[in-house]
Amino acid sequence: NLGHTFGHAFEAWCGYSDRLLHGEAIAIGMAIAFRFSASLGYCDAAAADRAAAHFRAVGLPTRIGEIPGDKPGVEAMMKLMAQDKKVRGGKLTFILARAVGEAFIARDVPADKVRAFLGSEIGAA
C-alpha cells in the first residue's frame, strides 16, 4: 500500500473521475511517499529520485502539479487522508520506504510534519 494514503486522497479530491485515474493517483502517491520518507530521514533522496524516474519513464505523473485542474490545500488533504482505512485512533498510518523494495508501516508520524511536507509539495505544484 505504499503511496495509497496520499494517492487515494488525490483520487477523492478529483471526484474519482477520469481527471485522475487510479494508477496515476497511486503513482503520484508513491513518489510522494518516497519523498516524504526521504524528508523524514528514512531513505536517501537518491531512492526517491529513482522511484520517481521509473514512474516518469513509463509515462506516469509524480507531482501534485501534474493533476489537471485545481489542487487540494493542506487541510483538504489532511481531511481526505483521515478517511484512509489505515487510520487508527484518529492517527494517520503511512506506508513509507527505507529503500526501493523496502517498505514499512509508520504509525507515529506527527501531523505537523505531514502538514509541513504537504505544504512544500503543494507549493511546488
SULTA-V209269 format. One line per field, one symbol per residue. ss: DSSP state (H for helix, E for strand, C for the rest). psi: psi as a letter, one per 30 degrees, with the letter a starting at -180 (. if undefined). burial: + if it has 24 or more other ideal C-beta (glycine too) atoms within 12 Angstrom, else -. A space follows every 50 residues. Layout:
ss=???
psi=???
burial=???
//
This chain:
ss=CCCHHHHHHHHHHCCCCCCCCHHHHHHHHHHHHHHHHHHCCCCCHHHHHH HHHHHHHCCCCCCHHHCCCCCCCHHHHHHHHCCCCCCECCECCEEEEEEC CEEEEECCCCHHHHHHHHHHHHHCC
psi=gkfeeeeeeeeeegghlgejleeeeeeeeeeeeeeeeeffgellfeeeee eeeeeefggklfleffkkalklleeeeeeefffkffkkhgkkkkjakflk gillkjfgjkeeeeeeeeeeeeff.
burial=-+++++++++++++-----+---+++++++++++++++++-++---++-+ ++--+----+++++-++---++-+--++-+++-+-+-----++++++--+ --+--+--+----+--++--++--+
//
